Amino acid sequence: MAEPLLTLAGVNTKIGRYHILHGVDFAVPKGGITMLLGRNGAGKTTTLRTIMGLWRAAEGRILFEGTDLTKLATPEIARLGIAYVPENMGIFADLTVRENLVLATRERAPDARRLQWIFGLFPALEKFYALAAGALSGGQKQMLSIARAIIEPRKLILVDEPTKGLAPSIIRNMITAFKELKQTETTILLVEQNFMFAESLGDGVAVMDDGKIRHAGTMKALAADRDLQQRLLGLHLDAHQ
Amino acid sequence: MTAIPATKAAVLPKLQRDWLPVLLVPIVAIVAFPLIGNFSGWLTLTVAGLAMGMMIFIMASGLTLVFGLMDVLNFGHGVFISIGAFAVTLVVVPLATMVQADSVLANVAVLLLCAVVAMTLTGALGWAFERAIVRPVYGQHLKQILVTMGGMIVAEQLIHVIWGADPISVPPPEAFRGSVLIGDAAIERYRILAVAVGLAVFVAMLLVLNRTKIGLLIRAGVENGEMVEALGYRIRQLFVGVFVAGSALAGLGGVMWAFYRQTLTPGMGMEVMVLIFIVIIIGGLGSVGGCFLGSLLVALVANYTGFLAPKVALGSNILLMVLILMWRPQGLYPVAKR
């Protein structure tokens, strides 16, 4: 197992009077894709938002390359090399595709070679480069949201349910894109409900329920153990084939 | 770093531009023409309306960005207009000879100096106002209304203390007094200047918002501030910058308003706030383009109805707002929100 890039230790998050995360502990190894699975309301999105500092951890530590993220504001966390693709995609609808990408770069403009690589992954973005992002389809918006996260090399990318509401053909494109991204040795923490998607991409996996990590291990082991899937996720692989 | 490669224009779909709100301004002017009945009267009213609209736009543009970017209801914005107007006295009193000089250069220099002094003063006050009054009440609308109103009352009383309670007369510099004749229509020179300044501010704002990264950040921040932060930008600093710039613009608007009214009163900023709120609601909260069109529409409609039916003039802006919100409930150019 590679050394952890990100470690969560005893993370508790409260939103108003609701206590959402109850001592989350898990580690994301450097390189590869770690899947964060769980039922609706398990605390997956809250975990990602807490890592990004969008919701503050009430207790616990989140270590990223030795830096405690719980003490930093969101922009400082992003500047450490962490990108975030939220569940609602978070694209700027009034800005063009180009402007969305420019905003995600530290430089004055995106690197041309990297841009061409992204256009190779998501051809629709090149086609609609000068179009307002609000005019894109749901799948294209998701592509833009991911493109924005990878427009510059990042150490860690947090992705929240990228396949939500997408057509199977777009999901297949997305699997290809993530597999290519994996070759760049970028570390990805991916929240997902679609088990087939998770199985095809995941190296490691953590399963959440009721604001706690119930299981952590390899995706391969979880995919092979139907009883474990049934117990942790309330699903059987057959139902998804 | 290499530049972004050119995209294939041939495959780009056409952008759907929404021209309908833009057409409203000429439509209102054209509809008013037969009702007024003579060209010179119509031209005088139209230029007066455009001038007033431009001044309202200068005063309102900062507020709409503050409103859109941080969801802050700054009811104290009017005080920056008043202070900008009173800052005029800091220049025209010691430079009275330049104000009355028969030299366009000297007159323009006085105006520029008034603008610089007013914008510096109101920008600095805006920074202090944001830190002391607005910052503690982010996200709390009711408190924002109460606290910013309170701040405005205190500032108005300070104007009383510093400049006294009596109205102060400030005639515009010599070159901008009187009128020019276009046919039979007498167009006040100062109104032509107001139109020119308003257009310059609008074009400058469009260039900043569309051609610079700061502008991109402001537009993105108006839409989804949280995502801007997640991309690594400190939106709080951006907001302070916009608040200071908005206050400085209100100060510039105060200068233009002062020479237009030619009389300074501590409450002059507050008096115009109702119009400013109508304008930013009509335009769509956070939209500079909408604010520009809203300002022109409000001023033109007020001028035309003031001439045609003086008894309904007072309510014409409210009626305009109701009609536009019935047509577009989020304003002329609604800003996409997360």
Chai-1 contact restraints between the chains, C-beta under 6 A:
chainA,res_idxA,chainB,res_idxB,connection_type,confidence,min_distance_angstrom,max_distance_angstrom,comment,restraint_id
A,M52,B,A230,contact,1.0,0.0,6.0,A-B,restraint_1
A,T74,B,E229,contact,1.0,0.0,6.0,A-B,restraint_2
A,T74,B,A230,contact,1.0,0.0,6.0,A-B,restraint_3
A,P75,B,E229,contact,1.0,0.0,6.0,A-B,restraint_4
A,P75,B,G232,contact,1.0,0.0,6.0,A-B,restraint_5
A,P75,B,Y233,contact,1.0,0.0,6.0,A-B,restraint_6
A,P75,B,R234,contact,1.0,0.0,6.0,A-B,restraint_7
A,A78,B,A230,contact,1.0,0.0,6.0,A-B,restraint_8
A,A78,B,G232,contact,1.0,0.0,6.0,A-B,restraint_9
A,R79,B,G232,contact,1.0,0.0,6.0,A-B,restraint_10
A,Y84,B,A230,contact,1.0,0.0,6.0,A-B,restraint_11
A,G90,B,N224,contact,1.0,0.0,6.0,A-B,restraint_12
A,G90,B,M227,contact,1.0,0.0,6.0,A-B,restraint_13
A,F92,B,A220,contact,1.0,0.0,6.0,A-B,restraint_14
A,F92,B,E223,contact,1.0,0.0,6.0,A-B,restraint_15
A,A93,B,A336,contact,1.0,0.0,6.0,A-B,restraint_16
A,D94,B,E223,contact,1.0,0.0,6.0,A-B,restraint_17
A,D94,B,A336,contact,1.0,0.0,6.0,A-B,restraint_18
A,E99,B,L216,contact,1.0,0.0,6.0,A-B,restraint_19
A,L103,B,L216,contact,1.0,0.0,6.0,A-B,restraint_20
A,L103,B,A220,contact,1.0,0.0,6.0,A-B,restraint_21
A,A104,B,L231,contact,1.0,0.0,6.0,A-B,restraint_22
A,E107,B,M1,contact,1.0,0.0,6.0,A-B,restraint_23
A,A109,B,I4,contact,1.0,0.0,6.0,A-B,restraint_24
A,A112,B,T2,contact,1.0,0.0,6.0,A-B,restraint_25
A,A112,B,P5,contact,1.0,0.0,6.0,A-B,restraint_26
A,K127,B,V11,contact,1.0,0.0,6.0,A-B,restraint_27
A,Y129,B,T7,contact,1.0,0.0,6.0,A-B,restraint_28
A,A130,B,L12,contact,1.0,0.0,6.0,A-B,restraint_29
A,G134,B,A336,contact,1.0,0.0,6.0,A-B,restraint_30
